[in-house]
Amino acid sequence: MQSLAVECLGCGTPRLARRDVHERIDPPECPRCGYLGWAPECELTEADRDELRRRPLERRALRRVA
């Protein structure tokens, strides 16, 4: 397992999460607020964070554009 620095998309809490060979993060929920949405810290910009904080919790999913 490898560690990945992630940030909760609900409250912004950073943490180290372990990623298994199937790319699952354990545990998936935020230890602070219980929200299930997260993103790697290195992939979030301040503009992304500002946009997420303005949205209601139920609409805080980021969509990846390839």
C-alpha positions in Angstrom: 0.0 0.0 0.0 1.1 3.5 -0.7 0.2 6.7 1.1 -1.5 9.6 -0.7 -2.0 13.1 0.6 -5.7 13.9 0.2 -8.1 16.7 1.1 -11.7 16.4 2.1 -14.0 18.1 -0.3 -16.5 18.8 2.4 -14.4 20.5 5.1 -10.9 20.8 3.6 -9.2 18.6 6.2 -5.9 17.2 4.8 -4.8 13.7 5.7 -2.7 10.8 4.5 -4.7 8.0 3.1 -3.5 4.6 2.1 -4.3 3.4 -1.4 -4.4 -0.3 -2.2 -3.6 -2.1 -5.4 -7.2 -1.6 -6.5 -6.9 2.2 -6.1 -9.3 2.3 -3.2 -8.6 4.7 -0.4 -8.9 3.4 3.2 -10.9 4.7 5.0 -13.0 6.6 2.4 -14.8 9.0 4.8 -13.3 12.1 6.4 -12.3 11.5 10.1 -13.5 15.1 10.9 -16.8 15.5 9.1 -17.6 12.0 7.7 -17.9 13.3 4.1 -16.9 10.7 1.4 -15.6 13.1 -1.2 -11.9 13.7 -1.4 -9.2 14.7 -3.9 -5.4 14.5 -4.0 -4.0 17.7 -2.5 -1.7 18.2 -5.4 -4.6 18.2 -7.9 -6.6 21.0 -6.2 -6.0 24.6 -6.9 -7.2 27.5 -4.7 -9.8 28.2 -7.4 -11.1 24.6 -7.0 -11.2 25.0 -3.3 -13.1 28.3 -3.4 -15.6 26.9 -5.9 -16.2 23.8 -3.7 -16.8 25.9 -0.5 -19.5 28.0 -2.3 -21.5 24.9 -3.2 -23.9 23.0 -0.9 -22.5 19.7 0.4 -24.6 17.6 -1.9 -23.1 19.3 -4.9 -19.4 19.2 -4.0 -18.2 16.5 -6.3 -15.4 17.5 -8.7 -15.7 16.2 -12.2 -12.5 15.2 -13.8 -11.9 16.4 -17.3 -9.4 14.4 -19.4 
